[in-house]
Amino acid sequence: MAKRDYYEVLGVERGASAEEIKKAYRKKALQFHPDKNPGNKSAEEKFKEAAEAYDVLSDDTKRSRYDQFGHAGVEGMGAGGPGGFGGGFTMDDIFSRFGDIFGGAFGGSPFGSTFGSRSGTRRGVRRGSDIRIRVKLDLKEIAHGTDKTVKINKLRSCSHCGGKGAVSDSDMKTCPTCKGTGVFTRITQTFLGQMQSSSPCPACDEEGKIIVNPCNVCKGEGVVKQAEEISFTIPKGVEEGMQLTITGKGNAPKRGGINGNLLVVIEEKPHPDLQRDGHDLIYTLFLSYTQAALGDDVEIPTIDGRVKIKVESGMQSGRILRLRGKGLPDVNSYGVGDLLVFIQVWTPKKLSREEKELLSKLKDSPNFAPNPAKEERNFFDRMKKMFS
């Protein structure tokens, strides 16, 4: 099923402010909240759809990419698809990330559920840190898309203790400071009477339990540093500086939670012959006097190999030949650019005596006298014609 427009999902205009988007999301989230619609699969999907839309439109970078390229522009950035809200995120994840929208502390639900909480404490779901890498692509990989596999050292959940920091429950005890609530409550006497304040328990880091016999592999941290091979697909048409987000492939958090993301920054390898200009490619073709005057069949490079083109007789320096569809694809599949062949007639710098004599005989010939057509006389007119 095709994705709906994110602005349509939230019911806002494209020029909506951040506050309008936030209010619209809160309204939708409250309307389709699972606690308010128990067992209603349709409401649950709409709840996730609204969260996905808000995830993109509340982030300036993602919103800009979405406005420019649509859904394809934010693929791999945590917006739907594999790893997105519709493909693996739980309700805990949504409340952990957007809990403040509902007015509950640390991702609490406005309807009294335990979404966003853990072991009955106020702590939100832990999230591991992101990992950023750079991947270099040549123009052929950019044109067709590519699959990449990278090997990185990252924090992974300890397999010996299951990421808990302790092998069994008997190796943990209830925190004596917060009595297992994860919240430290302090009562202070003031001139107005007793004042009560609450804060995350510093003794157990809001977990409500303390490890008395830590795992001997991870030393109670719940994570270990290990190498991992990660495979992912880079869509065609990406550009220098674009960042793809591979959800859940970053570092694991200490003692449970959700993994951070792998951020893949795109770098373009320079091509020996072709230059990129948006979706178009530019190639400068140097012709000799004789080729330009007589015409010729010449080979030029393209992304997928060399092709032969015909140079008509009387070709002028500065002409642009356009090979349609030989450029790069739009990242949002809106078309393919062109290959622009910029003609330059090469003037020899050194001539033999025989060559000089031959050219001297020709220089006074009427056909060698400059006689440009009207549209060729003005450089700026030629440039306008080229891009019209």
Disulfide bonds with the S-S distance in Angstrom:
none
